[in-house]
Amino acid sequence: MAKGDSGRVVLEIDPDLKRKLYAVLALEQKTLKEWFTESSSSYVKERLKAELDSFGSDKE
């Protein structure tokens, strides 16, 4: 899949999952963009921390 520099993320998911996701987000009064930004930022932060922790433990 192509990766552009536009800032857009386009993906195809199961329609049932999409419907359920939007229902849960509506209950939380969040948009898909808010949820994705929060979730992906958290994921990246956790992965980078794990990599840095791993790098630091390699030096011992």
DSSP file (Angstrom, degrees, kcal/mol; ACC not computed):
  #  RESIDUE AA STRUCTURE BP1 BP2  ACC     N-H-->O    O-->H-N    N-H-->O    O-->H-N    TCO  KAPPA ALPHA  PHI   PSI    X-CA   Y-CA   Z-CA
    1    1 A M              0   0    0      0, 0.0     2,-0.1     0, 0.0     0, 0.0   0.000 360.0 360.0 360.0 139.8    0.0    0.0    0.0
    2    2 A A        -     0   0    0      1,-0.0     2,-0.5     0, 0.0     0, 0.0  -0.360 360.0-151.5 -69.7 144.7    1.3    3.5   -0.9
    3    3 A K        -     0   0    0     -2,-0.1     2,-0.1     6,-0.0     6,-0.1  -0.959  20.0-177.3-118.9 112.0    2.5    5.8    1.9
    4    4 A G        -     0   0    0     -2,-0.5     3,-0.2     4,-0.2     0, 0.0  -0.395  34.7-122.3-100.1-179.7    2.0    9.5    1.1
    5    5 A D  S    S+     0   0    0      1,-0.1    -1,-0.0    -2,-0.1    -2,-0.0   0.214  81.9 101.8-104.8  12.7    3.0   12.6    2.9
    6    6 A S  S    S-     0   0    0      2,-0.1    -1,-0.1     1,-0.1     3,-0.1   0.714  88.1-120.1 -75.0 -21.3   -0.6   14.1    3.0
    7    7 A G  S    S+     0   0    0      1,-0.4     2,-0.3    -3,-0.2    -1,-0.1   0.406  72.9 126.3  92.3  -1.8   -1.4   13.2    6.7
    8    8 A R        -     0   0    0      2,-0.0     2,-0.5     0, 0.0    -1,-0.4  -0.680  45.8-158.2 -91.0 145.2   -4.3   11.1    5.5
    9    9 A V        -     0   0    0     -2,-0.3     2,-0.5    -3,-0.1    -6,-0.0  -0.992  11.1-176.1-121.8 122.7   -4.8    7.5    6.6
   10   10 A V        +     0   0    0     -2,-0.5     2,-0.3     2,-0.0    -2,-0.0  -0.978  13.2 155.8-122.1 126.1   -7.0    5.4    4.4
   11   11 A L        -     0   0    0     -2,-0.5     2,-0.5     2,-0.0    -2,-0.0  -0.983  35.2-129.5-147.4 158.6   -7.8    1.8    5.3
   12   12 A E        +     0   0    0     -2,-0.3     2,-0.3     0, 0.0    -2,-0.0  -0.937  31.7 171.0-112.3 126.4  -10.5   -0.8    4.7
   13   13 A I        -     0   0    0     -2,-0.5    -2,-0.0     1,-0.0     5,-0.0  -0.845  45.4 -73.8-128.9 167.0  -12.0   -2.7    7.6
   14   14 A D     >  -     0   0    0     -2,-0.3     4,-2.4     1,-0.1     3,-0.2  -0.379  41.1-131.7 -58.6 130.9  -14.9   -5.0    8.1
   15   15 A P  H  > S+     0   0    0      0, 0.0     4,-2.3     0, 0.0     5,-0.2   0.837 106.4  54.1 -57.0 -34.8  -18.2   -3.1    7.9
   16   16 A D  H  > S+     0   0    0      2,-0.2     4,-2.3     1,-0.2     5,-0.2   0.916 109.1  47.5 -66.9 -42.0  -19.5   -4.7   11.1
   17   17 A L  H  > S+     0   0    0     -3,-0.2     4,-2.8     2,-0.2    -1,-0.2   0.912 111.2  52.1 -63.1 -42.1  -16.4   -3.6   13.0
   18   18 A K  H  X S+     0   0    0     -4,-2.4     4,-2.5     2,-0.2    -2,-0.2   0.924 109.7  48.6 -59.9 -45.7  -16.7   -0.1   11.6
   19   19 A R  H  X S+     0   0    0     -4,-2.3     4,-1.9     1,-0.2    -1,-0.2   0.916 113.8  46.3 -61.2 -45.2  -20.3    0.1   12.8
   20   20 A K  H  X S+     0   0    0     -4,-2.3     4,-2.5     2,-0.2     5,-0.2   0.899 111.1  52.3 -66.1 -41.1  -19.4   -1.1   16.3
   21   21 A L  H  X S+     0   0    0     -4,-2.8     4,-2.6     1,-0.2    -2,-0.2   0.937 110.4  47.2 -60.8 -48.0  -16.4    1.3   16.5
   22   22 A Y  H  X S+     0   0    0     -4,-2.5     4,-2.1     1,-0.2    -1,-0.2   0.865 110.9  53.3 -63.4 -35.1  -18.6    4.3   15.6
   23   23 A A  H  X S+     0   0    0     -4,-1.9     4,-1.8     2,-0.2    -2,-0.2   0.933 111.7  44.4 -64.7 -45.8  -21.2    3.2   18.1
   24   24 A V  H  X S+     0   0    0     -4,-2.5     4,-1.7     1,-0.2    -2,-0.2   0.910 112.9  51.3 -65.9 -41.9  -18.7    3.0   20.9
   25   25 A L  H  <>S+     0   0    0     -4,-2.6     5,-2.7     1,-0.2     4,-0.4   0.872 106.8  54.4 -63.3 -36.2  -17.1    6.3   19.9
   26   26 A A  H ><5S+     0   0    0     -4,-2.1     3,-0.9     1,-0.2    -1,-0.2   0.904 106.4  51.8 -63.4 -40.9  -20.5    7.9   19.9
   27   27 A L  H 3<5S+     0   0    0     -4,-1.8    -1,-0.2     1,-0.3    -2,-0.2   0.865 113.8  43.9 -61.8 -35.6  -21.1    6.7   23.5
   28   28 A E  T 3<5S-     0   0    0     -4,-1.7    -1,-0.3    -5,-0.1    -2,-0.2   0.450 111.0-124.9 -87.4  -1.1  -17.7    8.3   24.4
   29   29 A Q  T < 5 +     0   0    0     -3,-0.9     2,-0.3    -4,-0.4    -3,-0.2   0.909  66.1 133.7  54.1  46.6  -18.5   11.4   22.5
   30   30 A K      < -     0   0    0     -5,-2.7    -1,-0.2    -8,-0.1     2,-0.2  -0.911  52.7-129.6-121.9 150.7  -15.3   11.0   20.5
   31   31 A T     >  -     0   0    0     -2,-0.3     4,-2.5    -3,-0.1     5,-0.2  -0.569  27.9-113.2 -89.6 162.9  -14.6   11.3   16.8
   32   32 A L  H  > S+     0   0    0      1,-0.2     4,-2.9    -2,-0.2     5,-0.2   0.891 119.7  53.9 -61.0 -38.9  -12.7    8.6   14.9
   33   33 A K  H  > S+     0   0    0      2,-0.2     4,-2.6     1,-0.2     5,-0.2   0.920 108.8  47.6 -63.0 -43.9  -10.0   11.1   14.3
   34   34 A E  H  > S+     0   0    0      2,-0.2     4,-2.6     1,-0.2     5,-0.2   0.944 115.0  45.9 -61.3 -47.9   -9.7   11.9   18.1
   35   35 A W  H  X S+     0   0    0     -4,-2.5     4,-3.0     1,-0.2     5,-0.3   0.931 114.7  46.8 -61.5 -46.8   -9.7    8.2   19.0
   36   36 A F  H  X S+     0   0    0     -4,-2.9     4,-3.0     2,-0.2     5,-0.3   0.917 112.8  49.2 -63.9 -43.5   -7.1    7.3   16.3
   37   37 A T  H  X S+     0   0    0     -4,-2.6     4,-2.1    -5,-0.2     5,-0.2   0.931 115.5  43.5 -62.6 -45.8   -4.8   10.2   17.2
   38   38 A E  H  X S+     0   0    0     -4,-2.6     4,-2.2    -5,-0.2    -2,-0.2   0.941 117.9  44.9 -63.8 -47.5   -4.9    9.3   20.9
   39   39 A S  H  X S+     0   0    0     -4,-3.0     4,-2.3    -5,-0.2    -2,-0.2   0.918 116.2  44.3 -65.7 -45.0   -4.5    5.5   20.3
   40   40 A S  H  X S+     0   0    0     -4,-3.0     4,-2.6    -5,-0.3     5,-0.2   0.885 112.9  51.4 -70.8 -36.8   -1.7    5.8   17.7
   41   41 A S  H  X S+     0   0    0     -4,-2.1     4,-2.4    -5,-0.3    -1,-0.2   0.923 112.0  47.4 -63.0 -43.3    0.2    8.4   19.7
   42   42 A S  H  X S+     0   0    0     -4,-2.2     4,-2.6    -5,-0.2    -2,-0.2   0.915 112.2  50.1 -63.1 -43.6    0.0    6.2   22.8
   43   43 A Y  H  X S+     0   0    0     -4,-2.3     4,-2.5     2,-0.2     5,-0.2   0.929 111.9  46.9 -61.2 -47.0    1.1    3.2   20.7
   44   44 A V  H  X S+     0   0    0     -4,-2.6     4,-2.7     1,-0.2     5,-0.2   0.918 112.3  50.6 -62.9 -43.4    4.1    5.0   19.2
   45   45 A K  H  X S+     0   0    0     -4,-2.4     4,-2.3    -5,-0.2    -2,-0.2   0.923 112.2  47.0 -60.7 -45.0    5.1    6.4   22.6
   46   46 A E  H  X S+     0   0    0     -4,-2.6     4,-2.4     2,-0.2    -2,-0.2   0.914 113.6  47.8 -63.3 -43.7    5.0    2.9   24.2
   47   47 A R  H  X S+     0   0    0     -4,-2.5     4,-2.3     2,-0.2    -2,-0.2   0.903 112.3  48.6 -66.5 -41.1    7.0    1.3   21.3
   48   48 A L  H  X S+     0   0    0     -4,-2.7     4,-2.6     2,-0.2    -1,-0.2   0.903 111.7  49.8 -65.7 -39.9    9.6    4.0   21.4
   49   49 A K  H  X S+     0   0    0     -4,-2.3     4,-2.9    -5,-0.2     5,-0.2   0.917 110.6  50.0 -63.4 -42.4   10.0    3.7   25.2
   50   50 A A  H  X S+     0   0    0     -4,-2.4     4,-2.5     2,-0.2    -2,-0.2   0.903 111.4  49.0 -62.6 -40.7   10.3   -0.1   24.8
   51   51 A E  H  X S+     0   0    0     -4,-2.3     4,-2.6     2,-0.2    -2,-0.2   0.923 113.1  46.5 -64.6 -43.8   13.0    0.3   22.2
   52   52 A L  H  X S+     0   0    0     -4,-2.6     4,-2.5     2,-0.2    -2,-0.2   0.907 112.8  49.6 -65.6 -40.8   14.9    2.9   24.3
   53   53 A D  H  X S+     0   0    0     -4,-2.9     4,-1.9     2,-0.2    -2,-0.2   0.909 112.4  48.5 -62.0 -41.5   14.6    0.6   27.4
   54   54 A S  H  X S+     0   0    0     -4,-2.5     4,-1.2    -5,-0.2    -2,-0.2   0.904 110.8  50.3 -64.9 -41.8   15.9   -2.3   25.3
   55   55 A F  H  X S+     0   0    0     -4,-2.6     4,-0.7     1,-0.2     3,-0.3   0.902 110.6  49.9 -63.5 -41.2   18.7   -0.2   23.9
   56   56 A G  H >< S+     0   0    0     -4,-2.5     3,-0.6     1,-0.2     4,-0.3   0.851 108.7  51.5 -66.9 -34.9   19.7    0.8   27.5
   57   57 A S  H >< S+     0   0    0     -4,-1.9     3,-0.7     1,-0.2    -1,-0.2   0.726  99.6  65.2 -76.9 -19.7   19.7   -2.8   28.8
   58   58 A D  H 3< S+     0   0    0     -4,-1.2    -1,-0.2    -3,-0.3    -2,-0.2   0.775  94.5  60.5 -69.3 -25.9   22.0   -3.9   25.9
   59   59 A K  T <<        0   0    0     -4,-0.7    -1,-0.2    -3,-0.6    -2,-0.2   0.681 360.0 360.0 -76.9 -17.1   24.7   -1.7   27.3
   60   60 A E    <         0   0    0     -3,-0.7    -1,-0.2    -4,-0.3    -2,-0.1   0.483 360.0 360.0 -77.5 360.0   24.9   -3.5   30.6
